[in-house]
Amino acid sequence: MTMKKTLVAALCMFAATHALAGGIEQLHQFLNGTRTARATFTQNVISKSGKAGQKASGSMLFQRPGKFRWTYEKPYSQLIVGDGSKLWTWDKDLNQVVVKPMGSALGASPAALLAGDDDLDKNFTLKDAGEQDGLAWLDATPKTTEAGFERVRIGFKGGLPQAMEVRDNFGQTTMLTFASFERNPSLGADNFRFTPPKGADVVGE
């Protein structure tokens, strides 16, 4: 077999293997090869009765393990920063900052599935959920009842997360769709620091 044919065969084998990879396999591949990420998102909240709520959009960054920056830009302005030890939430319109210790809470949160450490099996029960809408899905169920949600679904394509659905304990589902997903961009440390703006009402510290 010529070198050209060998290369083509290898690429075909890689493509076939990648196309057949289930959600769990793609999640592990993503985590093993990703330390930082950047993406935009759209969010829609569906009530227990099936009624769609207000749509939102923004951008997100993360640096594993445990640091992330989640920015809502429309229709309201809100910033959520996890600096590795504290979780900061700033409501720009109210000029109010809520700060909480991250502690072990990140481990069983939806954010941990992408931005946490590699020990997912400790906090979640993972299950492949088949293919739908061209995505390979997985279900992640928290092992603790204190997580605040029942289940997370993540849809992968080409080794990157494309969608996430979080069902909380009240039957409400938050649906996220990611776009312009970048793996391992260079991100400055300032992205994961937060200083309350002057005059802000700081709650919880």
Backbone torsions as a table, in degrees:
resi	resn	phi	psi	omega
1	MET	NA	131.8	-179.5
2	THR	-70.6	163.1	179.9
3	MET	-60.4	-38.5	-179.3
4	LYS	-62.8	-46.0	180.0
5	LYS	-66.0	-36.4	178.6
6	THR	-63.1	-42.7	179.3
7	LEU	-64.1	-44.1	179.3
8	VAL	-61.6	-43.5	179.5
9	ALA	-62.4	-40.8	179.7
10	ALA	-65.2	-41.8	179.3
11	LEU	-65.3	-39.9	178.6
12	CYS	-64.3	-40.6	179.6
13	MET	-65.1	-41.7	178.6
14	PHE	-62.9	-44.8	-178.1
15	ALA	-63.1	-42.8	-179.8
16	ALA	-64.9	-42.1	179.3
17	THR	-63.8	-43.0	-178.4
18	HIS	-66.2	-39.7	-178.4
19	ALA	-66.0	-31.7	-177.3
20	LEU	-88.6	-6.9	-177.5
21	ALA	-63.2	130.5	178.8
22	GLY	-76.6	176.4	-177.5
23	GLY	-60.7	-42.4	-178.8
24	ILE	-64.4	-44.4	-180.0
25	GLU	-61.9	-42.4	179.8
26	GLN	-68.1	-34.4	175.8
27	LEU	-61.4	-48.0	-179.5
28	HIS	-65.1	-38.5	176.8
29	GLN	-63.0	-41.4	179.3
30	PHE	-62.8	-47.6	-178.0
31	LEU	-65.5	-40.0	-178.4
32	ASN	-65.1	-28.2	-176.0
33	GLY	-110.0	10.3	-173.8
34	THR	-128.6	124.6	173.2
35	ARG	-111.5	-31.8	175.6
36	THR	-133.5	158.8	178.5
37	ALA	-156.2	156.9	177.9
38	ARG	-144.0	139.8	179.8
39	ALA	-161.4	163.6	167.7
40	THR	-103.3	162.2	-178.6
41	PHE	-147.3	156.1	166.4
42	THR	-121.2	146.5	-175.8
43	GLN	-131.6	138.7	176.4
44	ASN	-137.5	133.1	-179.3
45	VAL	-107.0	126.6	-179.9
46	ILE	-109.4	125.5	-179.0
47	SER	-73.0	171.1	179.6
48	LYS	-59.7	-30.9	-180.0
49	SER	-80.8	-5.9	179.9
50	GLY	96.0	3.6	-179.2
51	LYS	-80.8	130.9	-179.8
52	ALA	-78.2	137.3	178.7
53	GLY	-97.7	-160.6	-177.6
54	GLN	-71.1	135.7	177.4
55	LYS	-85.2	148.7	178.0
56	ALA	-137.5	162.2	178.4
57	SER	-150.8	160.8	-179.5
58	GLY	176.0	-149.7	-177.3
59	SER	-141.2	159.3	179.1
60	MET	-142.7	149.7	174.3
61	LEU	-132.1	149.9	167.7
62	PHE	-148.9	154.9	175.2
63	GLN	-133.0	114.6	-176.8
64	ARG	-81.1	143.6	-0.5
65	PRO	-98.3	136.3	164.0
66	GLY	89.2	5.7	178.7
67	LYS	-117.7	133.3	179.3
68	PHE	-154.2	162.6	178.8
69	ARG	-138.9	117.2	-175.9
70	TRP	-118.9	116.1	-174.5
71	THR	-117.1	118.5	171.8
72	TYR	-90.3	127.6	-177.2
73	GLU	-111.1	-35.1	179.4
74	LYS	-136.0	144.1	-3.7
75	PRO	-86.5	5.4	178.5
76	TYR	-136.5	167.0	-178.3
77	SER	-109.9	119.0	178.1
78	GLN	-148.5	142.1	-179.1
79	LEU	-125.9	131.7	177.0
80	ILE	-123.1	122.9	-178.4
81	VAL	-126.2	125.7	171.7
82	GLY	-106.0	114.7	-174.6
83	ASP	-97.7	7.8	-179.4
84	GLY	103.8	-24.2	177.7
85	SER	-128.9	-30.3	179.3
86	LYS	-128.3	152.8	176.5
87	LEU	-112.5	118.0	-177.1
88	TRP	-108.6	131.7	175.5
89	THR	-126.5	118.7	-177.8
90	TRP	-114.5	119.1	172.8
91	ASP	-94.0	107.2	-173.9
92	LYS	-64.7	-41.2	-177.3
93	ASP	-63.1	-40.0	179.4
94	LEU	-87.3	-12.4	-172.3
95	ASN	50.7	47.9	180.0
96	GLN	-120.7	135.6	178.9
97	VAL	-117.3	127.6	174.7
98	VAL	-110.1	126.3	-178.7
99	VAL	-122.6	134.0	179.7
100	LYS	-135.2	150.2	173.6
101	PRO	-70.4	137.1	178.6
102	MET	-74.6	-43.7	177.1
103	GLY	49.0	-137.2	179.6
104	SER	-91.2	2.0	-176.2
105	ALA	-63.8	-33.0	-179.2
106	LEU	-60.8	-33.5	-174.5
107	GLY	-56.5	-34.9	-177.3
108	ALA	-109.6	21.0	-179.8
109	SER	-99.9	160.9	176.7
110	PRO	-57.8	-33.8	-179.6
111	ALA	-61.2	-30.3	-177.6
112	ALA	-65.0	-24.2	-179.0
113	LEU	-66.6	-25.6	178.2
114	LEU	-113.9	-37.4	-172.3
115	ALA	-106.8	-4.8	-176.5
116	GLY	-83.8	-160.4	179.3
117	ASP	-84.8	-169.4	-174.9
118	ASP	-91.0	-1.7	-173.7
119	ASP	-91.9	58.9	-176.6
120	LEU	-67.3	-35.6	-175.8
121	ASP	-63.5	-20.2	179.2
122	LYS	-70.6	-33.7	-173.3
123	ASN	-111.2	-17.0	-175.4
124	PHE	-133.0	150.2	166.0
125	THR	-99.8	117.4	-175.8
126	LEU	-101.0	141.4	-179.4
127	LYS	-146.7	129.9	174.0
128	ASP	-63.6	138.0	-176.1
129	ALA	-118.9	20.0	174.8
130	GLY	78.3	-169.9	-178.7
131	GLU	-110.3	141.0	178.0
132	GLN	-155.7	134.1	179.8
133	ASP	56.0	34.0	177.6
134	GLY	77.9	9.3	-179.5
135	LEU	-116.6	147.5	173.1
136	ALA	-94.2	119.1	-172.2
137	TRP	-104.2	152.2	169.7
138	LEU	-133.1	150.0	173.7
139	ASP	-105.3	135.5	176.6
140	ALA	-124.1	117.9	179.6
141	THR	-110.4	124.7	-179.3
142	PRO	-66.7	143.9	-179.6
143	LYS	-84.4	-12.3	176.8
144	THR	-104.6	144.0	179.2
145	THR	-80.0	-5.2	-177.8
146	GLU	-95.7	9.6	-175.7
147	ALA	-70.6	-26.5	-179.8
148	GLY	90.2	-0.1	177.4
149	PHE	-147.2	157.9	-177.4
150	GLU	-87.9	-39.8	-171.2
151	ARG	-163.0	149.6	171.8
152	VAL	-123.4	136.5	172.2
153	ARG	-115.8	136.4	176.9
154	ILE	-126.4	132.4	178.1
155	GLY	-107.1	127.8	-178.6
156	PHE	-112.9	149.6	171.3
157	LYS	-148.9	128.9	179.6
158	GLY	61.7	28.2	177.7
159	GLY	81.8	6.5	-179.9
160	LEU	-123.3	143.4	176.6
161	PRO	-70.0	131.3	-179.3
162	GLN	-111.7	-26.1	-176.7
163	ALA	-153.6	153.2	176.8
164	MET	-143.1	137.2	176.4
165	GLU	-125.4	125.9	-179.4
166	VAL	-117.3	119.6	177.7
167	ARG	-103.4	119.0	-176.7
168	ASP	-87.7	-179.7	-175.2
169	ASN	-73.6	-5.2	178.7
170	PHE	-104.6	8.0	178.0
171	GLY	86.0	3.9	178.7
172	GLN	-86.6	139.5	-178.6
173	THR	-117.7	126.7	174.5
174	THR	-101.7	121.9	-176.6
175	MET	-109.7	124.9	-179.1
176	LEU	-119.1	136.4	174.4
177	THR	-121.8	127.4	-177.6
178	PHE	-99.5	149.4	176.5
179	ALA	-143.3	162.3	178.5
180	SER	51.2	42.8	-175.4
181	PHE	-74.8	124.3	178.2
182	GLU	-115.6	131.5	175.0
183	ARG	-96.3	135.0	173.2
184	ASN	57.5	42.5	171.7
185	PRO	-72.2	160.7	175.5
186	SER	-79.5	117.8	-177.2
187	LEU	-120.7	128.7	179.0
188	GLY	-70.2	148.7	-179.2
189	ALA	-61.4	-26.0	-179.1
190	ASP	-63.4	-22.6	178.7
191	ASN	-62.2	-24.4	-174.0
192	PHE	-113.9	25.3	172.0
193	ARG	-120.0	150.8	177.9
194	PHE	-142.2	130.2	173.7
195	THR	-118.9	121.6	-179.5
196	PRO	-54.4	134.9	178.3
197	PRO	-62.0	152.9	179.8
198	LYS	-59.8	130.8	178.8
199	GLY	86.3	-2.9	-179.3
200	ALA	-71.7	146.4	174.8
201	ASP	-83.7	112.8	-176.3
202	VAL	-100.3	121.1	-177.3
203	VAL	-113.3	129.6	171.5
204	GLY	104.5	-8.6	-178.2
205	GLU	-97.9	NA	NA
